[in-house]
């Protein structure tokens, strides 16, 4: 590979406390130099004037659907969408068909990912078939390459089994990612339980269906000392339990999605299934609480919960449609639009949420622009205005509530190991 020189960019690296104009030199897939001015006549030059240069973004929560549901997404199309969204790596959730509950499936996903443009970190199932009855082959999956375990899409509702899983993960130094949902309180619900569910005549999912499991999970994490990561928090009460647990020394982290800090349950008013997800869109007060948590550090990461579904699956009545929306190609723009341009957070904090903290949570390389480290880099224009057209995106599915939105801020280039995975 010819050396690559990225010049004149605004380099934002929370790990180093850096927010300043710098040049970066990339050689052999790694960051070779970072300085105020670098000259290398033999290098290709990328002019990053007026652009932000950041350590590569990592999405902690993505559904790539392969194996089993390739009509909605494949590892190839999902990673292409990730690259177009500015992500250099994604954590692939295990609820595929078959479920990623064995080393065999883990190795298949990694083999598919080897041909894709970005890194894929498989997440193994906590229980066999995510059925919540018997622990999966966690140790063999770890040896095969998983970086976390989760039954995402389903909670690990048996508290005794969850305790055993946490103890096992502690020994293997793996985070356990839980989808916090009381299946009895949520049963049959299709949106948030509140004013809009009453207006629309739809069965609701109460906030308590998320908050009770969050409290239980943090208590079990305190008991075991294990690392717990809570997926897609959506309510003020759930975040308050996380705050208290952190103050009590519990090893808990959490993520919030762009759709949960951008939209409220009013988005369901036209019975558009693109606004149907689990956990559901909540109230304006919940959105305000999530934004507060993103600003003050209570929330550790922004993750998309990218959940592709085919047109035929989503184009049905609201109650019958599956939960889930895509989000890889709009996440950065929504965060810039709703958090940075509104002066809720700084660029340092935004990069921390997208890169530095996700790398720490997964325990992977990345999250900082250190000389000698792999050159995984996200370059974006915080000011560029554009209109998102889901049908024109890289994902095979188009189930986005943001289709047609005009946004401010966009990825310009995504580099993985010094190579362009995406370039505008």
TORFIKOL-975907 format. One line per 8 residues: number of its first residue (from 1); their letters; for each residue z, y, x of C-alpha. Coordinates in steps of 0.2 Angstrom, whole numbers. Layout:
NUM) a) Z,Y,X  ... $
//
This chain:
1) xxxxxxxx) 0,0,0  -4,17,6  11,29,7  14,40,-8  21,57,-7  28,65,-23  29,84,-20  37,99,-28 $
9) xxxxxxxx) 47,90,-42  63,94,-49  73,79,-43  88,74,-55  99,61,-48  116,60,-56  123,47,-44  120,60,-30 $
17) xxxxxxxx) 124,75,-41  107,81,-36  97,93,-47  85,103,-35  67,104,-29  63,89,-17  49,79,-10  50,60,-10 $
25) xxxxxxxx) 40,48,1  37,31,-4  32,17,8  30,-2,5  38,0,-13  53,8,-7  60,26,-6  57,31,13 $
33) xxxxxxxx) 63,49,13  70,62,1  70,80,8  66,98,4  49,97,12  40,82,18  23,81,26  13,65,28 $
41) xxxxxxxx) -6,68,30  -9,49,28  -1,48,11  -8,50,-7  0,65,-15  7,67,-33  10,85,-37  26,85,-48 $
49) xxxxxxxx) 27,104,-50  36,109,-66  40,90,-69  57,81,-68  58,66,-55  72,54,-60  78,37,-55  69,24,-66 $
57) xxxxxxxx) 75,23,-84  82,6,-90  82,1,-108  97,-10,-112  91,-16,-129  73,-22,-132  66,-36,-142  50,-42,-134 $
65) xxxxxxxx) 48,-56,-148  40,-68,-136  41,-83,-137  39,-86,-155  33,-70,-164  19,-64,-153  10,-56,-168  23,-42,-168 $
73) xxxxxxxx) 25,-41,-149  23,-50,-133  31,-47,-116  14,-40,-110  13,-27,-124  31,-23,-125  32,-19,-106  16,-9,-108 $
81) xxxxxxxx) 25,1,-121  40,3,-110  30,10,-96  22,22,-107  39,28,-113  45,31,-95  55,15,-93  54,5,-77 $
89) xxxxxxxx) 65,-9,-84  70,-17,-100  84,-29,-105  76,-42,-117  87,-48,-131  88,-67,-134  83,-69,-153  66,-76,-149 $
97) xxxxxxxx) 59,-92,-157  66,-103,-148  81,-93,-144  85,-89,-126  100,-100,-125  94,-111,-110  88,-109,-93  71,-115,-98 $
105) xxxxxxxx) 68,-101,-110  75,-88,-97  63,-94,-84  48,-93,-97  52,-75,-101  53,-71,-82  37,-79,-79  28,-69,-92 $
113) xxxxxxxx) 37,-53,-86  30,-56,-68  13,-51,-75  19,-36,-83  21,-18,-77  40,-16,-78  55,-26,-73  62,-37,-87 $
121) xxxxxxxx) 81,-42,-87  83,-57,-99  99,-57,-110  104,-75,-114  112,-80,-131  131,-81,-132  130,-96,-143  117,-110,-146 $
129) xxxxxxxx) 103,-104,-157  114,-88,-160  122,-99,-174  140,-94,-169  146,-111,-167  145,-117,-149  143,-108,-133  126,-108,-125 $
137) xxxxxxxx) 122,-114,-107  128,-97,-100  131,-102,-82  114,-111,-80  105,-96,-88  114,-84,-76  107,-95,-62  90,-93,-70 $
145) xxxxxxxx) 91,-74,-71  100,-67,-86  110,-51,-84  120,-51,-99  124,-62,-115  122,-57,-133  119,-65,-150  111,-48,-155 $
153) xxxxxxxx) 105,-48,-173  120,-58,-177  139,-55,-173  149,-67,-164  161,-68,-179  172,-82,-174  186,-73,-164  192,-88,-155 $
161) xxxxxxxx) 174,-92,-149  172,-74,-144  187,-74,-134  181,-90,-125  164,-82,-122  173,-66,-114  183,-77,-103  168,-86,-97 $
169) xxxxxxxx) 158,-70,-94  173,-63,-84  172,-78,-72  153,-76,-71  154,-57,-70  142,-54,-84  144,-41,-98  145,-48,-116 $
177) xxxxxxxx) 134,-37,-128  140,-38,-146  131,-33,-162  146,-27,-172  145,-32,-190  156,-40,-202  144,-52,-211  155,-52,-227 $
185) xxxxxxxx) 156,-34,-229  138,-31,-225  131,-46,-235  116,-41,-245  116,-23,-240  100,-14,-235  105,4,-230  121,14,-227 $
193) xxxxxxxx) 134,13,-242  136,31,-248  128,45,-258  110,39,-255  112,21,-258  120,26,-275  105,38,-279  92,25,-274 $
201) xxxxxxxx) 101,10,-282  101,0,-266  116,-11,-260  125,-2,-246  132,-8,-229  149,1,-227  154,10,-211  169,-2,-211 $
209) xxxxxxxx) 157,-17,-208  154,-10,-191  171,-2,-187  182,-18,-190  172,-28,-177  173,-14,-164  191,-14,-166  193,-33,-164 $
217) xxxxxxxx) 180,-34,-150  190,-20,-140  206,-29,-143  199,-45,-136  191,-37,-121  208,-30,-117  216,-47,-119  203,-55,-107 $
225) xxxxxxxx) 199,-41,-95  181,-45,-98  166,-32,-98  161,-28,-116  146,-18,-121  144,-13,-139  126,-12,-145  119,2,-156 $
233) xxxxxxxx) 135,11,-162  131,21,-178  148,28,-185  161,40,-181  175,28,-183  167,15,-172  165,28,-158  183,33,-160 $
241) xxxxxxxx) 189,15,-157  179,15,-141  187,31,-136  204,24,-138  200,8,-129  193,17,-114  209,28,-114  219,11,-114 $
249) xxxxxxxx) 209,5,-99  198,-8,-108  182,-12,-99  171,-7,-113  154,3,-114  143,7,-128  125,13,-132  117,24,-146 $
257) xxxxxxxx) 99,24,-151  88,39,-154  85,35,-172  104,35,-175  107,52,-167  91,59,-175  90,53,-193  102,51,-208 $
265) xxxxxxxx) 102,39,-222  92,52,-232  77,46,-223  77,31,-234  74,42,-250  56,37,-252  60,18,-250  50,18,-233 $
273) xxxxxxxx) 54,2,-224  51,11,-207  68,19,-210  77,2,-213  86,-4,-198  103,-13,-194  115,-5,-192  108,7,-205 $
281) xxxxxxxx) 105,26,-203  122,34,-207  128,51,-213  126,68,-205  144,67,-200  141,51,-191  126,59,-182  136,73,-176 $
289) xxxxxxxx) 149,62,-169  136,52,-159  129,68,-152  147,73,-147  150,56,-139  133,58,-129  138,75,-123  156,71,-118 $
297) xxxxxxxx) 154,54,-110  161,43,-124  144,35,-125  137,27,-110  119,24,-113  104,28,-124  95,12,-129  81,10,-141 $
305) xxxxxxxx) 84,-7,-150  65,-8,-150  62,-20,-164  43,-23,-168  37,-30,-184  20,-34,-190  12,-23,-203  13,-36,-217 $
313) xxxxxxxx) 31,-39,-213  36,-20,-216  23,-16,-229  33,-23,-243  47,-17,-254  62,-9,-246  74,-23,-250  63,-37,-244 $
321) xxxxxxxx) 57,-29,-228  65,-34,-211  77,-23,-202  71,-14,-186  60,0,-179  50,2,-163  56,15,-151  51,13,-133 $
329) xxxxxxxx) 37,27,-133  48,40,-142  65,38,-135  64,51,-121  55,64,-132  68,62,-145  82,64,-133  74,79,-125 $
337) xxxxxxxx) 71,87,-142  88,83,-150  100,84,-135  93,94,-121  82,107,-129  97,110,-141  108,112,-126  120,98,-131 $
345) xxxxxxxx) 117,89,-114  110,94,-97  96,85,-88  109,77,-77  118,69,-92  101,64,-100  96,54,-84  113,47,-83 $
353) xxxxxxxx) 112,40,-100  94,33,-97  96,27,-80  112,28,-70  124,20,-82  112,7,-89  110,1,-71  128,0,-68 $
361) xxxxxxxx) 131,-9,-85  119,-23,-80  124,-23,-62  106,-21,-56  97,-11,-43  92,6,-49  100,21,-57  99,32,-41 $
369) xxxxxxxx) 86,39,-29  93,31,-13  83,30,3  79,11,6  80,7,-13  66,1,-23  55,15,-28  57,14,-47 $
377) xxxxxxxx) 55,32,-53  52,41,-70  43,57,-70  42,68,-86  38,85,-92  52,91,-103  41,105,-111  25,96,-115 $
385) xxxxxxxx) 22,96,-134  13,81,-142  11,72,-158  16,54,-159  4,42,-167  11,24,-168  -6,16,-170  -12,23,-154 $
393) xxxxxxxx) 3,17,-144  4,2,-132  16,-8,-144  7,-21,-155  18,-15,-170  18,2,-178  35,2,-188  41,19,-182 $
401) xxxxxxxx) 50,32,-193  43,45,-181  25,42,-184  16,59,-185  31,69,-178  27,83,-165  39,82,-151  43,92,-135 $
409) xxxxxxxx) 44,82,-119  35,67,-113  33,54,-99  20,59,-86  21,44,-74  32,28,-72  33,20,-55  39,2,-52 $
417) xxxxxxxx) 42,-3,-34  31,12,-29  16,7,-40  10,17,-55  15,7,-71  10,22,-81  1,38,-78  -3,51,-90 $
//
